[in-house]
């Protein structure tokens, strides 16, 4: 008589990581995500830059966008901005700049104070109903950014907190701070099968170890992820319903079709001609 021993299933340790990167660094900016890599599997999230600067403040040049929204989050220091209406200002640590480009606009920015400045700039692809729409600009000071426990809600909803920024599609974008040894669990909303995180400071376990400068994409699913801070840690996390459209790229633009891209780039060129005319007057 032979006996067959039943094998217990191996318990799953957590939502699996499918891709991992430390990006490409040029000066103070590390590009962690672009449409040619992570952006193609994590859309509507298409670009993510980690910026870290030590030194004197400076202003960057004006540049255009169309078909996308950008969200700049300042973790430390301060950044300056020039919006499409030529309004100028400075966002301190904890502040947020939201720029929904729509059909097209020009804006600029830089480092707003001497010393150390760091944070993230995220690009989000707009769905067809917004990609050729009006430009929307929102600036939030730290006290205007709503929180639930360890999480600042930069976009979307989490726990008892909701961002005042109207998201163009179902998206959550959070900035989380944990002390060493603390745990924090993220339960994505129904339909948010896209999920990623990027570490700004310290190290966490998910349970794989992630440290400053790492970005990972998690498997598409609705499962939660638990973070444990191995040291004092800061990270951003994005979840969303998938963007069911192609990414049609221009130099500063992302659209869902070639026709929309041509329209957006033509509008950008018309704005540039008008700005040049104003400077000559």
C-alpha positions, 0 to 999 in steps of 0.5 A: 500500500502506498501513501500520497502526501498532500502538499500544502500550497506555498503561501504568497508573500505579497503582490509580486514585483514584475519590473524594477529600475533605478532609472537614468540620471542626468545632472540633478534628475533621474528619469525612473519611468518613460513610455519606452519602458515602465510607462507602457505597462503602467499607463496612464502613468507615463513619465516619472522624474526624481529630482535632487539638487544641492546648491543655488536656486535657478530658473528653467526655461519655458517649455510646452506640453499637450495631451498630458498632466504633470504633478510636481511634489516637493519633498524637501526645499522649494521649487519655483514655477511660471504658469501659462498665464505668466503667474510666478511663485514658489512651492515649499516642501510638501507643496503640489503643482498640478498642470493639466495641459489639455490641447497645449500650453507653455510653462516653466520652473526651477529650484526656488531656494538655496540648499537641498531640494528634492521631489518627484514630477509625474506625467499622466496621459489624459483620456480622449475627452481631456487631451484637447481640452482646456488647460488647468493649473492648481497650486497647493501649499503644504497645508492644503494637501490632505492627509490620512495617517502616514499618507499625503493624498496628492491625487485621488482618494485614500482613507478619509482624505481626498485631493481637491484636484479633480483627476481626469481618470481613476487615479490615486497618487500618494506620498507616504512617510514612515518611521523605522519599524512602522508598517503601512498597508495599501488597499487599492480601490476596485479597478485599480490594477496598475500599481507602482512605488518609488523610494525617495528616502530610506528603505522599505520591505514589500517584502523585497527590500527597496531603497532610495532611488528604486522604482518597481512595478507590481503585477496587475491585480487588485491585491494589497501591498504592505510596506515596512520601513527598515529605516525612516522612509519616504516614498510615492505610490501610484495606482490606477485603472488602466489607460486603454489607449495607445501612447502617441508621442511628441517631444513634449506631448503624449496623445491617444491618436496621431490626429490629436498629436498634430492638433496639440502640436499645432496649438503649441506652435501657435502659442509660441508665435504669440509669445514671441510677438509679445516679446517684440512689442 
